Amino acid sequence: MVSLRHVLLACLALAPLPALAALGFQEASARDPDTGDLLYTEDHLLRHQDQQLRQRLVVYRCADGTAFARKRVDYAASALAPAFHFEDVRLGYREGLRRGGADTQLWVQASAGDAERSATLDAGAGLVADAGFDEFIRQHWQPLLAGDAVPLEFAVPSRLDSYGFTVRRRGSSEVAGEGAEIFRLRLGGLLGLLAPHIDVAYGRESRRLLWFEGLSNLRDDQGDEQLQTRIDFPRPAQPANEARWQALASEPLSACRVRG
């Protein structure tokens, strides 16, 4: 006679295993592209599940280590246009993208004393927001390597709108001994000849971001202009634990000077 214990064990053996979640930690340094002076650093925590990126947590620090800004990214609804929330306590500045049902909404709060402003976007297949650009590059890797100019609609919360950009391969290089492909993001049409562009380098084999050069998502200490930066990601993400996520998620933010 088969015991109840054997039946339970058989059922457990057939039950699907819970999806494994993995955390990775990565550091980046942002420098003035003209002088090489360190402006700030970034601590990135990446949460993967079933080999898919699910969440990103970023803490921004002044050169003295003071945490002054934080960003939370949630890829549950979209890998290309994830929901995100960014805050910078130096200025009281906050912005993000939120999703509610079928609506996709950009929002911004320019300073602590200002009211939040928001606008609903048409979240079509071509919409890209924030760190979703990273996934956009990987999804369009082959057309980009072939030299195609790949279009996208990039969400700009500070303007409560999205704008047409194109990405095109600029060439090949070597970064810290790793073969790399260089891509340029710029506004489409005639505006692309006048507006600043952004250049990024990705590992040819790893397809990970190696460096970024252009307008940062951070403003200067007065809040007047976006910072021009060169952001380097010297090492791939390393394993991390949940305690580190909780520590970065709850670390108090304090005002400090990005430029001394």
PAZAPA-4460 file (N, C-alpha, C; in steps of 0.05 Angstrom, whole numbers, plus 32768, in hexadecimal, padded with zeros to 4 digits):
% residues 260
    n_x    n_y    n_z   ca_x   ca_y   ca_z    c_x    c_y    c_z   seq   type   mol
   8011   7FE8   8000   8000   8000   8000   8012   8019   8000     1      M     A
   800B   802D   7FEF   801A   8045   7FED   8011   8058   8004     2      V     A
   8024   8061   8014   801D   8072   802A   8018   808F   8021     3      S     A
   800A   809E   8032   8005   80BA   802C   801F   80CA   802A     4      L     A
   8033   80C1   803A   804D   80CF   8038   8059   80CC   801D     5      R     A
   8058   80B4   8011   8063   80B0   7FF6   8054   80C0   7FE1     6      H     A
   803A   80C3   7FE4   802A   80D3   7FD1   8033   80F0   7FD3     7      V     A
   8036   80FA   7FEB   803E   8116   7FEF   805A   811B   7FE3     8      L     A
   806C   8108   7FE8   8087   810B   7FDD   8087   810B   7FBF     9      L     A
   8076   80FA   7FB3   8074   80F9   7F96   8069   8113   7F8B    10      A     A
   8055   811E   7F98   8049   8138   7F8F   805E   814E   7F91    11      C     A
   806E   814E   7FA7   8082   8163   7FA9   8097   8161   7F94    12      L     A
   809E   8148   7F8D   80B2   8144   7F78   80A8   814E   7F5D    13      A     A
   808E   814C   7F58   8083   8155   7F3E   807D   8173   7F3E    14      L     A
   807B   817F   7F55   8074   819C   7F56   808A   81AD   7F4A    15      A     A
   8083   81C2   7F3C   8098   81D3   7F31   80A8   81E1   7F47    16      P     A
   80C2   81E4   7F44   80D2   81F1   7F57   80CD   820F   7F57    17      L     A
   80CE   821D   7F6D   80CB   823A   7F6D   80E1   8247   7F5D    18      P     A
   80D9   825D   7F4F   80ED   826B   7F3E   8103   8277   7F50    19      A     A
   811B   8273   7F47   8132   827E   7F57   8137   829B   7F50    20      L     A
   813A   82AB   7F65   8141   82C7   7F61   815F   82CB   7F67    21      A     A
   816C   82DB   7F57   8189   82DF   7F5B   818E   82FD   7F5B    22      A     A
   819F   8306   7F6E   81A6   8322   7F70   81C3   8326   7F66    23      L     A
   81C7   833C   7F58   81E2   8343   7F50   81E8   8360   7F57    24      G     A
   8201   8366   7F5E   8209   8381   7F66   821E   838B   7F52    25      F     A
   821B   83A4   7F4A   822E   83B0   7F37   8233   83CD   7F3E    26      Q     A
   824C   83D6   7F3C   8253   83F2   7F42   825A   8401   7F28    27      E     A
   8255   841B   7F28   825C   842C   7F12   8266   8446   7F1C    28      A     A
   8278   8453   7F0D   8282   846D   7F15   827C   8481   7EFE    29      S     A
   8272   8498   7F06   826B   84AD   7EF2   8280   84C4   7EF5    30      A     A
   828C   84CB   7EDF   82A1   84E0   7EDF   829A   84F6   7ECB    31      R     A
   82A6   850D   7ED0   82A5   8522   7EBC   82B4   851A   7EA3    32      D     A
   82A7   8519   7E8C   82B5   850F   7E74   82CC   8520   7E6B    33      P     A
   82CD   853A   7E74   82E3   854B   7E6C   82FB   854A   7E7F    34      D     A
   82F5   854A   7E99   830B   854B   7EAD   8311   8530   7EB9    35      T     A
   82FF   851D   7EB7   8303   8503   7EC4   82FD   8503   7EE2    36      G     A
   82F4   851A   7EED   82ED   851B   7F09   82D6   850A   7F10    37      D     A
   82D7   84FC   7F27   82C1   84EB   7F30   82AA   84FD   7F39    38      L     A
   8292   84F8   7F2E   827A   8507   7F35   826A   84F8   7F4A    39      L     A
   8264   84DF   7F44   8254   84CE   7F56   8259   84B1   7F4E    40      Y     A
   824F   849F   7F60   8250   8483   7F5A   8234   8477   7F5B    41      T     A
   8230   8460   7F4F   8216   8453   7F4F   821A   8436   7F59    42      E     A
   8208   842E   7F6C   8206   8412   7F75   81ED   8406   7F68    43      D     A
   81F1   83F1   7F58   81DA   83E4   7F4B   81D6   83C9   7F57    44      H     A
   81BD   83C3   7F5E   81B5   83A8   7F65   81A0   839E   7F51    45      L     A
   81A5   8387   7F46   8194   837B   7F31   8187   8362   7F3B    46      L     A
   816D   8360   7F39   815F   8347   7F41   8155   8339   7F28    47      R     A
   815F   8320   7F24   8156   830F   7F0E   8145   82F8   7F19    48      H     A
   8132   82F0   7F09   8122   82D9   7F0F   811C   82CA   7EF4    49      Q     A
   8120   82B0   7EF4   811E   82A1   7EDC   812F   82AD   7EC5    50      D     A
   8146   82B7   7ECD   815A   82C2   7EBA   814F   82DC   7EAD    51      Q     A
   813B   82E8   7EB8   8131   8302   7EAE   8135   8317   7EC4    52      Q     A
   813D   832F   7EBB   8141   8345   7ECD   8125   834F   7ED7    53      L     A
   8121   834F   7EF1   8107   8356   7EFD   8108   8371   7F0A    54      R     A
   811D   8378   7F19   811F   8391   7F27   813B   839C   7F27    55      Q     A
   813D   83B6   7F29   8157   83C3   7F2B   8155   83D8   7F42    56      R     A
   8169   83DA   7F52   816B   83EE   7F67   8186   83FC   7F64    57      L     A
   8185   8417   7F62   819D   8426   7F5F   819F   843B   7F74    58      V     A
   81B6   843D   7F82   81BC   8452   7F95   81D3   8462   7F8A    59      V     A
   81D0   847D   7F8A   81E4   8490   7F7F   81F2   849D   7F97    60      Y     A
   820C   849F   7F95   821C   84A9   7FAB   822F   84BF   7FA2    61      R     A
   8232   84D4   7FB2   8247   84E8   7FAD   8262   84DA   7FB1    62      C     A
   8277   84E9   7FA9   8292   84DD   7FAA   829A   84D5   7FC6    63      A     A
   828E   84E2   7FDB   8294   84DB   7FF6   8284   84C3   8001    64      D     A
   8273   84B7   7FF0   8264   84A0   7FF8   8248   84A5   8001    65      G     A
   8240   84BF   8004   8226   84C6   800D   8211   84BE   7FF8    66      T     A
   81FC   84AF   8000   81E7   84A7   7FEE   81D3   84BF   7FEC    67      A     A
   81CF   84C8   7FD3   81BD   84E0   7FCF   81A6   84DB   7FBD    68      F     A
   81A5   84C5   7FAF   818F   84BF   7F9C   818C   84A1   7F9A    69      A     A
   8173   8499   7F92   816D   847D   7F90   8158   847A   7F79    70      R     A
   815B   8463   7F6C   8148   845C   7F56   8140   843F   7F5A    71      K     A
   8126   843A   7F57   811B   841F   7F57   810E   8419   7F3C    72      R     A
   8114   8403   7F30   810A   83FC   7F16   80FC   83E1   7F18    73      V     A
   80E4   83DF   7F0C   80D4   83C6   7F0D   80CE   83BF   7EF0    74      D     A
   80D8   83A8   7EE8   80D5   839E   7ECC   80BD   838C   7EC8    75      Y     A
   80AC   8389   7EDC   8096   8376   7EDB   8084   837A   7EC2    76      A     A
   807D   8393   7EBC   806B   8398   7EA6   8079   839A   7E8B    77      A     A
   8093   83A2   7E8B   80A1   83A6   7E72   80BF   83A7   7E77    78      S     A
   80CE   8399   7E66   80EB   839A   7E68   80F6   83B3   7E5B    79      A     A
   80E7   83BE   7E48   80F0   83D6   7E39   80E7   83F0   7E46    80      L     A
   80D0   83F0   7E52   80C5   8408   7E5E   80BC   8402   7E7B    81      A     A
   80CF   83FB   7E8C   80C8   83F3   7EA7   80BE   840A   7EB8    82      P     A
   80AE   8404   7ECC   80A6   8418   7EDF   80BF   841F   7EF0    83      A     A
   80C1   8439   7EF7   80D8   8440   7F07   80D2   8459   7F18    84      F     A
   80E1   845D   7F2D   80DE   8473   7F40   80FA   847D   7F47    85      H     A
   80FF   8496   7F41   811A   84A2   7F46   8116   84BA   7F59    86      F     A
   8128   84BC   7F6D   8127   84D4   7F7E   8143   84DD   7F84    87      E     A
   8147   84F8   7F85   8161   8504   7F8B   815C   8519   7FA1    88      D     A
   8166   8513   7FB9   8160   8525   7FD0   8171   853E   7FCF    89      V     A
   8185   8540   7FBF   8194   855A   7FBC   8181   8570   7FB4    90      R     A
   816E   8569   7FA2   815C   857D   7F96   813F   8579   7F9D    91      L     A
   8139   8562   7FAA   811D   855B   7FAD   8110   8553   7F93    92      G     A
   8120   854B   7F80   8116   8543   7F65   810E   8526   7F65    93      Y     A
   80F6   8521   7F59   80EC   8505   7F56   80E0   8502   7F3A    94      R     A
   80E3   84EB   7F2E   80D6   84E5   7F15   80D3   84C7   7F12    95      E     A
   80C2   84BF   7EFE   80BF   84A3   7EF9   80AA   849C   7EE4    96      G     A
   80A6   8483   7EE2   8091   8478   7ED0   8081   8464   7EE1    97      L     A
   8067   8467   7EE2   8056   8455   7EF1   8041   8449   7EDE    98      R     A
   8039   8431   7EE6   8025   8422   7ED6   800D   841C   7EE7    99      R     A
   7FF5   8421   7EDC   7FDC   841A   7EEA   7FC9   840F   7ED6   100      G     A
   7FC4   83F5   7ED6   7FB3   83E9   7EC1   7FBF   83EC   7EA6   101      G     A
   7FB0   83F8   7E93   7FBA   83FC   7E78   7FC9   8416   7E75   102      A     A
   7FCA   8427   7E8A   7FD6   8441   7E88   7FF4   8440   7E8E   103      D     A
   8003   8450   7E7F   801F   8455   7E85   8022   8473   7E8A   104      T     A
   802C   847A   7EA1   802D   8497   7EA9   8049   849F   7EB0   105      Q     A
   8052   84B5   7EA4   806B   84C2   7EAC   8064   84D7   7EC1   106      L     A
   8076   84DB   7ED5   8071   84EF   7EE9   808B   84FC   7EF1   107      W     A
   8089   8514   7EFC   80A1   8523   7F04   809A   8536   7F1A   108      V     A
   80AC   853A   7F2D   80AA   854E   7F42   80C4   855D   7F42   109      Q     A
   80C5   8576   7F39   80DE   8584   7F35   80ED   858A   7F4E   110      A     A
   80DF   858F   7F64   80EC   8594   7F7E   80D8   858D   7F94   111      S     A
   80E3   858D   7FAD   80D3   8584   7FC3   80B9   8595   7FC7   112      A     A
   80BA   85AE   7FC0   80A4   85C0   7FC3   8090   85C0   7FAC   113      G     A
   8097   85B3   7F96   8086   85B3   7F7F   8072   859C   7F7F   114      D     A
   805B   85A0   7F71   8048   858B   7F6E   8051   8578   7F59   115      A     A
   8049   855F   7F5B   804F   854B   7F47   803F   8551   7F2E   116      E     A
   804C   854E   7F16   803E   8550   7EFD   8040   8535   7EEF   117      R     A
   802C   852E   7EDF   802C   8514   7ED2   801E   8516   7EB7   118      S     A
   8023   8502   7EA6   8016   8500   7E8C   8015   84E2   7E84   119      A     A
   8000   84DB   7E77   7FFC   84BF   7E6E   8009   84BC   7E52   120      T     A
   8018   84A6   7E4F   8025   84A1   7E35   8018   8489   7E27   121      L     A
   801B   8489   7E0D   8013   8472   7DFD   802B   845E   7DFE   122      D     A
   8027   8449   7E0E   803D   8436   7E12   803D   8421   7DFC   123      A     A
   8044   842A   7DE4   8046   8417   7DCE   805E   8405   7DCF   124      G     A
   8061   83F4   7DBC   8076   83E0   7DBC   8092   83ED   7DBA   125      A     A
   8093   8406   7DB0   80AD   8413   7DAC   80B6   8424   7DC4   126      G     A
   80A5   8425   7DD9   80AC   8437   7DF0   80C3   842B   7E00   127      L     A
   80D7   843B   7E06   80ED   8434   7E17   80F0   8448   7E2D   128      V     A
   80F5   843F   7E46   80F8   8451   7E5C   810F   8449   7E6E   129      A     A
   811E   845D   7E76   8133   8459   7E8A   8145   8441   7E83   130      D     A
   814A   842F   7E97   815C   8419   7E93   8152   8404   7E7F   131      A     A
   813A   8408   7E75   8130   83F6   7E5F   8140   83F9   7E46   132      G     A
   8150   840F   7E44   8161   8413   7E2C   8176   83FC   7E2B   133      F     A
   817F   83F3   7E42   8192   83DD   7E43   8187   83C4   7E35   134      D     A
   816E   83BD   7E3B   8162   83A6   7E2E   815C   83AB   7E11   135      E     A
   8156   83C4   7E0A   8151   83CB   7DEE   816A   83C5   7DDD   136      F     A
   8181   83CD   7DE7   819A   83C7   7DD8   819D   83A9   7DD4   137      I     A
   8198   8399   7DE8   819C   837C   7DE5   8187   8370   7DD2   138      R     A
   816F   837A   7DD3   815A   836F   7DC1   815F   8376   7DA4   139      Q     A
   816D   838C   7D9F   8172   8394   7D84   8190   8392   7D7C   140      H     A
   819D   837F   7D89   81BA   837C   7D86   81C2   8377   7D68   141      W     A
   81B5   8364   7D5C   81BD   835D   7D40   81B7   8373   7D2C   142      Q     A
   819F   8380   7D2D   819B   8397   7D1A   81AF   83AD   7D1F   143      P     A
   81B6   83B2   7D38   81C9   83C7   7D3E   81E5   83C0   7D33   144      L     A
   81ED   83A7   7D37   8207   839F   7D2C   8208   83A0   7D0E   145      L     A
   81F1   839D   7D02   81EF   839E   7CE4   81EF   83BA   7CDA   146      A     A
   81EF   83CE   7CEC   81F0   83EA   7CE4   81D6   83F8   7CE2   147      G     A
   81C0   83EB   7CE9   81A6   83F7   7CE7   81A3   840E   7CFC   148      D     A
   8194   8422   7CF5   818C   8437   7D07   8171   842E   7D13   149      A     A
   8171   8427   7D2C   8159   841B   7D39   814A   8431   7D48   150      V     A
   8131   8435   7D42   8122   844B   7D4F   8116   8441   7D69   151      P     A
   8111   8455   7D7B   8102   844F   7D94   80F6   8469   7D9E   152      L     A
   80E1   8465   7DAF   80D5   847C   7DBD   80DF   847B   7DD9   153      E     A
   80EE   8490   7DE1   80FA   8490   7DFC   80EB   84A3   7E0E   154      F     A
   80E2   8498   7E25   80D3   84A8   7E38   80E5   84BB   7E48   155      A     A
   80DC   84D4   7E4A   80EB   84E9   7E58   80D9   84F5   7E6D   156      V     A
   80DA   84EA   7E86   80C8   84F3   7E9B   80C8   8512   7EA0   157      P     A
   80E0   851E   7E9E   80E1   853B   7EA4   80D1   854B   7E90   158      S     A
   80CD   8540   7E78   80BD   854D   7E64   80A1   8541   7E62   159      R     A
   809B   852D   7E72   8081   851F   7E71   8079   8516   7E55   160      L     A
   808D   850C   7E47   8087   8504   7E2B   809D   84F0   7E22   161      D     A
   8099   84E5   7E0B   80AD   84D4   7DFF   80B6   84E0   7DE4   162      S     A
   80CE   84DA   7DDC   80DA   84E6   7DC4   80E6   84D0   7DB2   163      Y     A
   80E5   84D5   7D98   80F0   84C2   7D85   810E   84C4   7D84   164      G     A
   811C   84AD   7D89   8139   84AC   7D88   8140   8496   7D74   165      F     A
   8159   8495   7D6D   8164   847F   7D5E   817E   8476   7D6B   166      T     A
   8184   845C   7D69   819D   8451   7D73   81AB   8445   7D5B   167      V     A
   81C5   844A   7D59   81D5   8440   7D43   81F1   8438   7D4D   168      R     A
   81FC   8423   7D42   8217   841B   7D49   822B   842F   7D3F   169      R     A
   823F   8436   7D50   8254   8449   7D49   826E   843B   7D42   170      R     A
   8272   8422   7D4C   828B   8415   7D46   8292   8401   7D5C   171      G     A
   82AA   83F7   7D5A   82B4   83E4   7D6E   82CB   83F0   7D7E   172      S     A
   82D0   83E5   7D95   82E6   83EE   7DA6   82EE   83D8   7DB9   173      S     A
   8300   83DE   7DCB   8307   83CB   7DE0   8306   83DA   7DFB   174      E     A
   82F9   83CF   7E0E   82F6   83DB   7E29   8300   83C8   7E3E   175      V     A
   8316   83D0   7E4B   8323   83BF   7E60   8327   83A3   7E56   176      A     A
   8331   83A0   7E3D   8337   8386   7E32   8320   8377   7E26   177      G     A
   8308   8383   7E27   82F0   8376   7E1D   82E7   8383   7E03   178      E     A
   82E2   8373   7DEE   82D8   837E   7DD5   82BD   838B   7DD9   179      G     A
   82B9   83A3   7DCD   82A0   83B2   7DD3   8295   83BD   7DB9   180      A     A
   827A   83C1   7DB9   826C   83CF   7DA4   8262   83E9   7DAF   181      E     A
   8265   83FF   7D9F   825D   8419   7DA7   8243   8421   7D98   182      I     A
   822F   842B   7DA7   8216   8433   7D9B   8210   8450   7DA3   183      F     A
   8202   845E   7D92   81FB   847A   7D98   81DC   847E   7D97   184      R     A
   81D2   848A   7DAC   81B6   8491   7DAE   81B3   84AF   7DA9   185      L     A
   81A2   84B6   7D96   819E   84D3   7D90   8181   84D7   7D87   186      R     A
   8178   84F0   7D8A   815D   84F7   7D81   815B   84F3   7D63   187      L     A
   8143   84EB   7D5B   813E   84E7   7D3E   813B   8502   7D30   188      G     A
   813C   8501   7D15   8137   8518   7D05   814D   852D   7D07   189      G     A
   8146   8546   7D00   815A   855C   7D01   8163   8563   7D1D   190      L     A
   8152   855E   7D31   815A   8563   7D4D   8172   8553   7D55   191      L     A
   8175   853C   7D49   818C   852B   7D4F   81A6   8537   7D48   192      G     A
   81A6   854B   7D36   81BF   8558   7D2E   81C7   856E   7D43   193      L     A
   81B3   8576   7D53   81B8   858C   7D66   81B9   8583   7D83   194      L     A
   81A9   8570   7D8A   81A7   8567   7DA6   81BE   8555   7DAE   195      A     A
   81C5   8555   7DC7   81DB   8543   7DD1   81D4   8526   7DCC   196      P     A
   81E8   8516   7DC7   81E4   84F9   7DC3   81EF   84EA   7DDB   197      H     A
   81E9   84D0   7DDD   81F4   84BF   7DF1   8202   84A7   7DE4   198      I     A
   821A   84A1   7DED   8229   848A   7DE3   822B   8475   7DF9   199      D     A
   8228   845C   7DF1   822B   8446   7E04   823C   8430   7DF7   200      V     A
   824A   8422   7E08   825B   840B   7DFF   8251   83F2   7E0D   201      A     A
   824D   83DD   7DFD   8244   83C3   7E08   8259   83AD   7E00   202      Y     A
   825D   839A   7E12   826F   8384   7E0C   8265   8374   7DF5   203      G     A
   8277   836E   7DE2   826F   835F   7DCA   8265   8344   7DD1   204      R     A
   8271   8336   7DE4   8268   831C   7DEB   8255   831C   7E03   205      E     A
   825B   832C   7E17   824A   832D   7E2F   8230   833D   7E2B   206      S     A
   8231   8350   7E18   821B   8362   7E13   8213   8372   7E2D   207      R     A
   8226   8376   7E3E   8220   8386   7E56   822A   83A3   7E51   208      R     A
   821E   83B6   7E5F   8226   83D2   7E5C   8241   83D6   7E69   209      L     A
   8254   83E1   7E5A   826F   83E6   7E63   8273   8404   7E6B   210      L     A
   8269   8416   7E5A   8269   8432   7E61   8253   8441   7E53   211      W     A
   824D   8458   7E5E   8238   846A   7E54   8244   8486   7E54   212      F     A
   8240   8496   7E3F   8249   84B1   7E3E   8234   84C3   7E32   213      E     A
   822C   84D8   7E42   8218   84EB   7E38   820A   84F7   7E50   214      G     A
   81F1   8500   7E4B   81E1   850C   7E61   81D9   84F7   7E75   215      L     A
   81DF   84FC   7E8E   81D6   84EA   7EA4   81B9   84F0   7EAB   216      S     A
   81AD   84DE   7EBA   8192   84E4   7EC4   8193   84F6   7EDD   217      N     A
   81AB   84FE   7EE6   81AF   850F   7EFD   81B4   852C   7EF3   218      L     A
   81AB   853F   7F03   81B1   855B   7EFE   81C8   8565   7F10   219      R     A
   81D2   857D   7F09   81E8   8588   7F1A   81DC   8590   7F35   220      D     A
   81EE   859A   7F47   81E6   859F   7F62   81D1   85B5   7F65   221      D     A
   81CF   85C7   7F51   81BC   85DC   7F51   81A2   85D4   7F43   222      Q     A
   81A2   85BD   7F36   818A   85B4   7F28   8186   85C1   7F0D   223      G     A
   819A   85CF   7F03   8197   85DF   7EEA   819A   85CE   7ED1   224      D     A
   81AD   85BC   7ED1   81B4   85AD   7EB9   81B9   8590   7EBF   225      E     A
   81B3   857F   7EAC   81BB   8563   7EAF   81D9   8560   7EAC   226      Q     A
   81E4   854E   7EBC   8201   854A   7EBC   820A   853B   7EA3   227      L     A
   8220   8543   7E97   822D   8534   7E82   8241   8521   7E90   228      Q     A
   823F   8507   7E8B   824F   84F4   7E99   825A   84DE   7E87   229      T     A
   826F   84D2   7E91   8279   84B9   7E86   8276   84A5   7E9D   230      R     A
   8265   8491   7E9A   825F   847D   7EAF   826B   8463   7EA7   231      I     A
   827D   8458   7EB7   828A   843F   7EB1   8280   8429   7EC4   232      D     A
   827C   8411   7EB8   8274   83F9   7EC6   828A   83E5   7EC3   233      F     A
   829F   83E7   7ED4   82B7   83D8   7ECF   82B5   83BA   7ED3   234      P     A
   82A2   83B1   7EE3   829F   8394   7EE9   8283   838A   7EE5   235      R     A
   827F   8371   7EDD   8264   8366   7EDC   8258   8364   7EF8   236      P     A
   823E   8361   7EF9   8230   835E   7F12   823A   8345   7F21   237      A     A
   823E   8349   7F3B   8247   8333   7F4D   8230   832A   7F5F   238      Q     A
   8230   8311   7F68   821A   8307   7F78   8216   8318   7F92   239      P     A
   81FE   831D   7F99   81F7   832C   7FB1   81E1   831E   7FC0   240      A     A
   81DC   8327   7FD9   81C7   831A   7FE9   81B0   832E   7FEF   241      N     A
   819B   8323   7FFA   8183   8334   7FFF   8189   834A   8013   242      E     A
   819B   8345   8026   81A2   8359   803A   81AD   8372   802D   243      A     A
   81BC   836E   8018   81C7   8386   800A   81B1   8396   7FFC   244      R     A
   819E   8387   7FF0   8187   8395   7FE4   8179   83A6   7FF9   245      W     A
   8173   839A   8010   8164   83A8   8025   8174   83C0   802F   246      Q     A
   818E   83BD   8031   819F   83D3   803B   819E   83EA   8027   247      A     A
   81A1   83E5   800D   81A1   83FB   7FFA   8185   8407   7FF7   248      L     A
   8170   83F7   7FFA   8155   8400   7FF7   814D   8413   800E   249      A     A
   8159   840E   8026   8151   841E   803D   8166   8432   8046   250      S     A
   817D   8433   8038   8192   8446   8040   8188   8463   803E   251      E     A
   818B   8473   8054   8182   848F   8053   8191   849F   803D   252      P     A
   8183   84B1   8030   818F   84C2   801C   8194   84DE   8028   253      L     A
   81AB   84EA   8021   81B2   8504   802C   81BD   8515   8015   254      S     A
   81B8   852F   8018   81C3   8542   8004   81E1   8544   8006   255      A     A
   81EE   8545   7FEF   820B   8549   7FED   8211   8556   7FD3   256      C     A
   822A   855C   7FCE   8232   856A   7FB5   823F   8556   7FA2   257      R     A
   8233   8555   7F8A   823F   8544   7F75   8259   8551   7F6B   258      V     A
   8259   856B   7F69   8271   8579   7F61   827B   8588   7F7A   259      R     A
   8295   8585   7F81   82A0   8591   7F99   82A3   85AF   7F96   260      G     A
***
